[in-house]
Amino acid sequence: MIRRLPALKMLGLALSLGLPGGEALLSATPAPPSRQRTNLPRPVPRPSQPQIPARAHDRRLEVADGAGGWRPFYVKGVNLGAAIPGRHPSEFPDRATYDGWIREMAEAGFNTIRVYTIHPPAFYEALRAYNLGARKPMWLIHGVWTELPPGHDFLDPAWLAAWHREMRDVADVLHGRARIPSRPGHASGAFDADVSPWTVAVILGREWESSSVVAFNRQHPGTSTWTGRFVTVREGHAMERFLAQSLDRFLAEEWDRFQAQRPIAFTNWPTLDPLFHITEPTEQEDRALRRKLGMAVEAPNPDPDDEDAASLDMEKFDGTANLRAGLFASYHAYPYYPDFMNLDPGYGQARDHLGPSHYAGYLADLMRHHAHHPVLIAEFGVPSSRIVAHWQPQGMTHGGQGEREQGEQDARLQQDIYDAGCAGGVLFAWIDEWFKKNWLTLPFERPFERKPLWYNAMDAEENYGLIAYRPGAKGPSILIDGKAEDWARIPAYLEGRGLSLKVVADEGWLHLGLFLPRPVDFSKEAILVGLDTVDVRRGDHRLPWVAGPRSEAGLEFVILFQGPDHTGVFVDAPYAIPDYRPLPQHRYQSVANEAGRFLLPTAKSNHPRIGRDGTRFPGHTTEIGWLRQGTQDRADPAFDSRAEWQAGRGPGGQGFLEARIPWTLLQVTDPSQRMVLDDPGRKHGDPLESSKSTGFRFVLAILDADKPLGEGPSALRLTLPAAVRGSIPVPPLYTWPTWSRPTFHRFRKLSFAIYQKALAATPDEPRLLR
């Protein structure tokens, strides 16, 4: 089952071009490193005094005050991915970009940047330069990245050697002592900027998959206590011992070479939290419950990602006398995932400063468990994408928010994190990144390697940032605001009988401009725009809701304009993908037909579930074809970041409509190459295949709307092209230029200022728990 792609999991996919190897942790036999350095780091003079800029103490983080003491420190952090449009995550920006980002982060009120992997030298140079001149420093939380090992074997010698190599590289980078050779998918160069004085913590690893943890523990059953130089773990299972030894390894690396320490943690998330969730059965439990209840049972998944089958518990970990900086627990915790977050009945009783809050209930539960270590929420947030990828009862869903709602909900989550007594919260994320993928839209974004070249408003993972990157070199290609001036330079695609249709394609949307003899009266008329996206011979040759005429071009989609509540995109029934959940046995293709049956697309964000006690929970499905009326003019008080169409006046008082349609809603899998979802039986393997479209064709129709569409056929007033003897001729072909480099511009979302205000209202010291 494809689940939510965790915030940086796609970064891992892009960085996995030959990542780390290693030496055994649970055995004492080292293996040689998997790569050789061509330029070794300079010899490190051992410091005369230990460097401990921060520590974990009394369930909070503290930083050195410069006078031999400590002051409490609340992390107001932001996660930094650095892939601007057109680039993969390993194609980093230049120094000027990093300089600008750090200044903006400080302006927003952040005091900490978190990075998941090694960035190029320019990032550390920019951070050091900023901190040397700043009144308040920008702190750093640095990660040590890895992909999962082959066969879920965390003792694989090659993988383990590279894991250790990555630790050494991170330690060298922090102290400005690294020389990293060029390697695909990785930063490289001479790292001379020492940022260790401002590195507040280190977090090891990624969101470990529960399937990997279960498999590794099965390979090495039982529990035992392990004690290293700096870290111990009591009765830990195999994965916990591996993590204890990994923590110990990094601490030894930095202490032995630089006499430095800082608080350290491993990445964790609710999937592997140490809590029991009554509403989250394992796949085996779910199958047993379904049999008991007489329900259909699917074939078992050989490698299930069960969300409550295993746990990683920092409460089992402790430091030895050699550990002066301490340990903390680090969680990626979002309000909408996994399902138990919003189904467990206890969480439903919880409240925060704004009312009922399942998220506040979960945080309270987590804090009750972690009685000895600080808890940092190292990822949280909601995206400002078009559709909901996972439902949440208080509206803090995985997508579906506008920019204003995103800021308000991020601010609410930040307040919940502070009120729970956590050591801090690190918002995900600073910028929107086009390369990201989400489980719901992932099947429809192909080929994978070209995803950074176009923007998908439907994809939640692309839209977490406070800083937006959008198509158009100096601004939007077409501004959806009901004003026709920006269409003046666009030639008409179809025109006649006082009507004209204009079309513009860019890296994010297909834009339509409709000019009519007079303003539209939706109480009396509706407008249809039919799209042939695949092949004139295939698709539906009948318009919906009318008795005729026949369209010579087969249509895959129809866009209906009929006022604020009835404007949307409809798909030809044989070409539809119910709930955006492709079936493995089905081939998705355009099929020639004359049924005139077009469906509103839907998406299933949550499957129905059965709790461990037999309680049934309904799933959630939303209609995603409706288009939202409003203005995209950011200077207008009525600005709505989710607006997709607007009515207005054209030249001379003409009627005017404009709309933008996200590519994925039209089942375009790669607009940069004009690839569309289609497999006419020539291909094998994946049920979803793409074919190159020669271009699109459009049919424009005006209908009487004296009754709701669908309640009997409506009268057809006219069409473009004009019908001839009961048939609409094949329209001209519209093509748009392909591209290998996208154009884009950037701006601050409304969420920036809202979250800035929330950070200013958050104390600099954590709430003290008793």
WOGI-V942404 format. One record per residue. N is the residue number from 1. RES is the residue in one small letter. PHI is phi in whole degrees, -180 to 180 (999 if undefined). NEAR is the number of other C-alpha atoms within 12 Angstrom. Layout:
BEGIN
N|RES|PHI|NEAR, N|RES|PHI|NEAR
END
This chain:
BEGIN
1|m|999|21, 2|i|-85|19, 3|r|-103|28, 4|r|-55|36, 5|l|-73|30, 6|p|-56|36, 7|a|-45|44, 8|l|-114|43, 9|k|-64|31, 10|m|-69|35, 11|l|-59|38, 12|g|-62|35, 13|l|-59|28, 14|a|-76|30, 15|l|-91|29, 16|s|-87|25, 17|l|-82|16, 18|g|85|24, 19|l|-72|34, 20|p|-26|38, 21|g|-114|34, 22|g|-179|34, 23|e|-127|30, 24|a|-64|28, 25|l|-91|34, 26|l|-86|30, 27|s|-120|18, 28|a|-101|11, 29|t|-97|15, 30|p|-78|22, 31|a|-114|24, 32|p|-66|19, 33|p|-63|24, 34|s|-83|24, 35|r|-144|24, 36|q|-106|17, 37|r|-89|18, 38|t|-85|15, 39|n|-127|17, 40|l|-76|19, 41|p|-62|25, 42|r|-65|18, 43|p|-57|15, 44|v|-101|19, 45|p|-70|14, 46|r|-71|16, 47|p|-63|16, 48|s|-77|9, 49|q|-125|13, 50|p|-61|21, 51|q|-108|32, 52|i|-133|36, 53|p|-74|36, 54|a|-152|42, 55|r|-150|38, 56|a|-96|40, 57|h|-153|30, 58|d|56|29, 59|r|63|36, 60|r|-149|40, 61|l|-96|42, 62|e|-132|33, 63|v|-120|34, 64|a|-63|24, 65|d|-93|15, 66|g|85|13, 67|a|-122|9, 68|g|90|12, 69|g|-116|14, 70|w|-134|22, 71|r|-128|23, 72|p|-61|27, 73|f|-137|39, 74|y|-98|40, 75|v|-76|47, 76|k|-108|48, 77|g|-108|44, 78|v|-141|48, 79|n|-83|41, 80|l|-113|45, 81|g|-98|45, 82|a|-123|41, 83|a|-88|35, 84|i|-80|40, 85|p|-53|40, 86|g|88|33, 87|r|-125|29, 88|h|-81|33, 89|p|-64|40, 90|s|-89|33, 91|e|-100|26, 92|f|-80|29, 93|p|-79|28, 94|d|-90|21, 95|r|-60|23, 96|a|-60|17, 97|t|-65|20, 98|y|-61|32, 99|d|-57|23, 100|g|-65|19, 101|w|-61|32, 102|i|-64|39, 103|r|-63|26, 104|e|-67|27, 105|m|-61|38, 106|a|-63|30, 107|e|-61|21, 108|a|-70|30, 109|g|106|32, 110|f|-74|40, 111|n|-116|42, 112|t|-147|39, 113|i|-110|44, 114|r|-112|45, 115|v|-121|41, 116|y|-95|40, 117|t|-147|42, 118|i|-71|40, 119|h|-93|42, 120|p|-71|38, 121|p|-53|35, 122|a|-58|29, 123|f|-64|43, 124|y|-70|43, 125|e|-64|30, 126|a|-66|31, 127|l|-65|41, 128|r|-64|33, 129|a|-61|25, 130|y|-63|29, 131|n|-68|29, 132|l|-68|18, 133|g|-111|13, 134|a|-96|17, 135|r|-70|10, 136|k|-118|18, 137|p|-73|28, 138|m|-97|40, 139|w|-79|39, 140|l|-128|41, 141|i|-111|43, 142|h|-110|42, 143|g|-99|39, 144|v|-120|41, 145|w|-88|39, 146|t|-157|43, 147|e|-94|37, 148|l|-71|35, 149|p|-77|30, 150|p|-63|21, 151|g|63|18, 152|h|58|27, 153|d|-99|31, 154|f|-74|43, 155|l|-103|38, 156|d|-57|29, 157|p|-59|28, 158|a|-66|28, 159|w|-62|35, 160|l|-68|40, 161|a|-63|33, 162|a|-71|35, 163|w|-59|44, 164|h|-67|43, 165|r|-61|35, 166|e|-65|39, 167|m|-60|38, 168|r|-64|37, 169|d|-62|39, 170|v|-62|44, 171|a|-59|43, 172|d|-63|38, 173|v|-63|41, 174|l|-60|44, 175|h|-98|41, 176|g|66|32, 177|r|-127|32, 178|a|-100|36, 179|r|-129|31, 180|i|-110|34, 181|p|-70|22, 182|s|-64|18, 183|r|-152|21, 184|p|-55|18, 185|g|83|27, 186|h|-134|32, 187|a|-73|32, 188|s|-149|29, 189|g|123|29, 190|a|-97|30, 191|f|-104|35, 192|d|-106|26, 193|a|-87|30, 194|d|-81|30, 195|v|-109|37, 196|s|-60|38, 197|p|-62|32, 198|w|-113|37, 199|t|-91|42, 200|v|-84|44, 201|a|-167|50, 202|v|-128|47, 203|i|-124|42, 204|l|-90|44, 205|g|86|39, 206|r|-127|36, 207|e|-72|41, 208|w|-67|41, 209|e|-75|38, 210|s|-61|32, 211|s|-62|32, 212|s|-70|31, 213|v|-64|40, 214|v|-61|33, 215|a|-65|30, 216|f|-67|30, 217|n|-65|28, 218|r|-68|18, 219|q|-69|18, 220|h|-132|23, 221|p|-70|18, 222|g|92|16, 223|t|-125|19, 224|s|-161|21, 225|t|-94|22, 226|w|-130|30, 227|t|-129|26, 228|g|-110|30, 229|r|-68|26, 230|f|-119|34, 231|v|-132|38, 232|t|-127|33, 233|v|-137|35, 234|r|-96|23, 235|e|47|24, 236|g|-89|30, 237|h|-76|32, 238|a|-58|37, 239|m|-68|43, 240|e|-67|44, 241|r|-66|39, 242|f|-59|42, 243|l|-68|41, 244|a|-61|43, 245|q|-70|40, 246|s|-69|44, 247|l|-59|45, 248|d|-61|40, 249|r|-63|33, 250|f|-66|44, 251|l|-59|43, 252|a|-66|27, 253|e|-58|27, 254|e|-78|37, 255|w|-72|31, 256|d|-68|25, 257|r|-101|25, 258|f|-129|33, 259|q|49|28, 260|a|-131|36, 261|q|-143|41, 262|r|-155|44, 263|p|-55|48, 264|i|-139|49, 265|a|-150|48, 266|f|-112|44, 267|t|-68|42, 268|n|-138|38, 269|w|-157|42, 270|p|-55|44, 271|t|-55|40, 272|l|-119|37, 273|d|-68|38, 274|p|-85|28, 275|l|-95|32, 276|f|-100|26, 277|h|-124|33, 278|i|-67|29, 279|t|-94|31, 280|e|-120|38, 281|p|-73|35, 282|t|-72|32, 283|e|-61|29, 284|q|-64|25, 285|e|-65|27, 286|d|-62|36, 287|r|-65|25, 288|a|-64|23, 289|l|-65|24, 290|r|-66|25, 291|r|-62|16, 292|k|-62|15, 293|l|-92|16, 294|g|71|10, 295|m|-97|15, 296|a|-65|13, 297|v|-123|18, 298|e|-80|14, 299|a|-62|12, 300|p|-66|16, 301|n|-84|17, 302|p|-66|12, 303|d|-138|21, 304|p|-70|27, 305|d|-96|30, 306|d|-68|34, 307|e|-89|40, 308|d|-145|37, 309|a|-97|32, 310|a|-146|37, 311|s|-145|33, 312|l|-123|42, 313|d|-121|40, 314|m|-65|45, 315|e|-66|34, 316|k|-79|33, 317|f|-97|39, 318|d|-152|36, 319|g|-101|35, 320|t|-85|21, 321|a|-63|14, 322|n|-80|22, 323|l|-91|31, 324|r|-99|28, 325|a|-90|40, 326|g|90|41, 327|l|-114|47, 328|f|-146|48, 329|a|-99|46, 330|s|-122|45, 331|y|-126|44, 332|h|-91|38, 333|a|-134|41, 334|y|-105|47, 335|p|-79|44, 336|y|-115|36, 337|y|-151|38, 338|p|-70|41, 339|d|-61|44, 340|f|-62|41, 341|m|-55|44, 342|n|-118|38, 343|l|-113|38, 344|d|-58|35, 345|p|-62|23, 346|g|-62|25, 347|y|-67|30, 348|g|-68|23, 349|q|-90|19, 350|a|-78|26, 351|r|-136|23, 352|d|-121|27, 353|h|-67|18, 354|l|-112|18, 355|g|134|17, 356|p|-56|23, 357|s|-153|36, 358|h|-61|37, 359|y|-64|49, 360|a|-61|38, 361|g|-64|32, 362|y|-65|42, 363|l|-60|43, 364|a|-62|30, 365|d|-62|28, 366|l|-64|39, 367|m|-69|37, 368|r|-61|23, 369|h|-72|23, 370|h|-88|35, 371|a|-87|26, 372|h|-117|27, 373|h|-125|37, 374|p|-62|45, 375|v|-117|52, 376|l|-107|51, 377|i|-88|46, 378|a|-85|51, 379|e|-149|44, 380|f|-163|46, 381|g|142|50, 382|v|-131|49, 383|p|-97|52, 384|s|-101|46, 385|s|-89|38, 386|r|-75|42, 387|i|-120|43, 388|v|-89|42, 389|a|-95|44, 390|h|-155|42, 391|w|-79|36, 392|q|-146|34, 393|p|-66|25, 394|q|-91|26, 395|g|85|28, 396|m|-87|38, 397|t|-85|39, 398|h|-81|46, 399|g|96|40, 400|g|95|38, 401|q|-92|39, 402|g|-84|37, 403|e|-63|38, 404|r|-66|30, 405|e|-64|30, 406|q|-58|42, 407|g|-63|37, 408|e|-65|31, 409|q|-76|40, 410|d|-60|46, 411|a|-64|36, 412|r|-65|39, 413|l|-63|45, 414|q|-60|51, 415|q|-65|38, 416|d|-60|39, 417|i|-64|46, 418|y|-64|40, 419|d|-64|30, 420|a|-72|37, 421|g|92|38, 422|c|-70|45, 423|a|-79|45, 424|g|158|47, 425|g|-136|51, 426|v|-119|43, 427|l|-68|53, 428|f|-108|44, 429|a|-156|43, 430|w|-76|45, 431|i|-125|38, 432|d|-74|44, 433|e|-126|46, 434|w|-72|45, 435|f|-75|45, 436|k|-66|49, 437|k|-138|45, 438|n|-119|40, 439|w|-55|34, 440|l|-73|34, 441|t|-99|44, 442|l|-51|34, 443|p|-64|32, 444|f|-109|38, 445|e|-120|40, 446|r|-152|35, 447|p|-76|29, 448|f|-58|24, 449|e|-68|24, 450|r|-102|31, 451|k|-60|43, 452|p|-63|43, 453|l|-86|39, 454|w|-147|51, 455|y|-103|46, 456|n|-117|48, 457|a|-65|45, 458|m|-79|44, 459|d|-89|44, 460|a|-61|43, 461|e|-64|46, 462|e|-80|51, 463|n|-128|45, 464|y|-83|52, 465|g|-70|45, 466|l|-84|42, 467|i|-107|37, 468|a|-100|34, 469|y|-120|41, 470|r|-133|39, 471|p|-59|35, 472|g|107|26, 473|a|-67|18, 474|k|-120|15, 475|g|157|22, 476|p|-59|29, 477|s|-59|29, 478|i|-136|42, 479|l|-92|35, 480|i|-77|41, 481|d|-147|36, 482|g|79|36, 483|k|-112|31, 484|a|-94|31, 485|e|-59|19, 486|d|-75|23, 487|w|-90|32, 488|a|-60|17, 489|r|-84|14, 490|i|-94|22, 491|p|-69|17, 492|a|-71|22, 493|y|-84|29, 494|l|-130|33, 495|e|-155|25, 496|g|153|20, 497|r|57|20, 498|g|80|18, 499|l|-110|32, 500|s|-152|34, 501|l|-125|40, 502|k|-118|36, 503|v|-137|36, 504|v|-137|35, 505|a|-115|35, 506|d|-140|39, 507|e|-74|48, 508|g|-129|41, 509|w|-146|37, 510|l|-101|40, 511|h|-103|34, 512|l|-121|44, 513|g|-122|46, 514|l|-115|49, 515|f|-116|39, 516|l|-126|33, 517|p|-61|22, 518|r|-149|22, 519|p|-55|24, 520|v|-76|31, 521|d|-111|24, 522|f|-69|27, 523|s|-75|20, 524|k|-121|22, 525|e|-147|28, 526|a|-130|36, 527|i|-120|47, 528|l|-117|40, 529|v|-122|44, 530|g|-90|46, 531|l|-120|46, 532|d|-99|45, 533|t|-108|45, 534|v|-118|39, 535|d|-161|33, 536|v|-59|32, 537|r|-78|21, 538|r|-102|28, 539|g|92|40, 540|d|-90|38, 541|h|-96|39, 542|r|-126|36, 543|l|-73|49, 544|p|-76|41, 545|w|71|33, 546|v|-131|32, 547|a|-79|23, 548|g|-180|29, 549|p|-87|33, 550|r|-82|31, 551|s|-97|45, 552|e|-66|36, 553|a|-92|37, 554|g|-69|39, 555|l|-105|50, 556|e|-93|52, 557|f|-140|46, 558|v|-134|44, 559|i|-104|45, 560|l|-101|41, 561|f|-112|43, 562|q|-150|36, 563|g|93|27, 564|p|-58|21, 565|d|-102|16, 566|h|-138|26, 567|t|-117|34, 568|g|-170|39, 569|v|-105|40, 570|f|-121|42, 571|v|-115|39, 572|d|-57|42, 573|a|-52|29, 574|p|-66|29, 575|y|-95|41, 576|a|-75|36, 577|i|-117|37, 578|p|-55|24, 579|d|62|27, 580|y|57|35, 581|r|-120|30, 582|p|-62|29, 583|l|-88|16, 584|p|-64|16, 585|q|-90|12, 586|h|-106|23, 587|r|-105|27, 588|y|-95|36, 589|q|-155|33, 590|s|-79|37, 591|v|-124|29, 592|a|-65|28, 593|n|-161|27, 594|e|-135|28, 595|a|-84|25, 596|g|64|33, 597|r|-107|28, 598|f|-119|35, 599|l|-114|31, 600|l|-80|32, 601|p|-62|34, 602|t|-130|28, 603|a|-139|33, 604|k|-93|28, 605|s|-88|37, 606|n|-139|33, 607|h|-76|22, 608|p|-59|21, 609|r|-134|32, 610|i|-125|32, 611|g|-73|29, 612|r|-64|27, 613|d|-95|22, 614|g|91|21, 615|t|-65|21, 616|r|-98|23, 617|f|-124|22, 618|p|-71|17, 619|g|-84|20, 620|h|-138|23, 621|t|-129|23, 622|t|-125|24, 623|e|-84|25, 624|i|-109|34, 625|g|-82|35, 626|w|-68|35, 627|l|-101|34, 628|r|-97|34, 629|q|-83|32, 630|g|162|31, 631|t|-115|30, 632|q|-98|32, 633|d|-75|24, 634|r|-70|24, 635|a|-85|13, 636|d|-87|14, 637|p|-57|12, 638|a|-89|16, 639|f|-49|24, 640|d|-135|29, 641|s|-65|37, 642|r|-94|36, 643|a|-62|35, 644|e|-130|39, 645|w|-154|45, 646|q|-155|39, 647|a|-103|37, 648|g|-166|31, 649|r|-116|25, 650|g|-92|29, 651|p|-57|20, 652|g|68|14, 653|g|81|16, 654|q|-59|23, 655|g|-73|30, 656|f|-148|38, 657|l|-131|47, 658|e|-139|47, 659|a|-152|46, 660|r|-128|44, 661|i|-116|44, 662|p|-62|41, 663|w|-57|35, 664|t|-64|40, 665|l|-67|43, 666|l|-98|46, 667|q|58|48, 668|v|-88|44, 669|t|-93|40, 670|d|-161|41, 671|p|-66|46, 672|s|-66|36, 673|q|-122|30, 674|r|58|37, 675|m|-92|34, 676|v|-126|39, 677|l|-69|40, 678|d|-173|39, 679|d|-140|27, 680|p|-78|25, 681|g|93|19, 682|r|-92|15, 683|k|-114|16, 684|h|-136|16, 685|g|103|13, 686|d|-62|22, 687|p|-66|25, 688|l|-105|35, 689|e|-128|33, 690|s|-116|35, 691|s|-131|31, 692|k|-82|26, 693|s|-86|30, 694|t|-73|23, 695|g|148|28, 696|f|-110|38, 697|r|-129|39, 698|f|-127|44, 699|v|-120|50, 700|l|-108|46, 701|a|-139|44, 702|i|-111|36, 703|l|-119|35, 704|d|-68|27, 705|a|-131|31, 706|d|-76|20, 707|k|-142|19, 708|p|-57|22, 709|l|-62|29, 710|g|102|19, 711|e|-93|13, 712|g|89|15, 713|p|-67|21, 714|s|-97|27, 715|a|-76|28, 716|l|-97|30, 717|r|-79|24, 718|l|-164|29, 719|t|-138|39, 720|l|-127|36, 721|p|-58|34, 722|a|-66|28, 723|a|-67|23, 724|v|-126|17, 725|r|50|12, 726|g|75|18, 727|s|-141|23, 728|i|-89|30, 729|p|-62|25, 730|v|-64|32, 731|p|-72|31, 732|p|-67|24, 733|l|-84|23, 734|y|-106|28, 735|t|-122|25, 736|w|-125|24, 737|p|-63|18, 738|t|-78|22, 739|w|-151|20, 740|s|-118|20, 741|r|-134|23, 742|p|-81|30, 743|t|-93|28, 744|f|-162|29, 745|h|-135|22, 746|r|-127|23, 747|f|-161|26, 748|r|-83|29, 749|k|-70|33, 750|l|-57|30, 751|s|-63|38, 752|f|-59|37, 753|a|-66|27, 754|i|-66|27, 755|y|-72|42, 756|q|-57|32, 757|k|-64|23, 758|a|-65|27, 759|l|-65|38, 760|a|-63|21, 761|a|-85|19, 762|t|-91|30, 763|p|-59|24, 764|d|-80|27, 765|e|-112|26, 766|p|-68|32, 767|r|-70|27, 768|l|-83|21, 769|l|-92|23, 770|r|-120|12
END
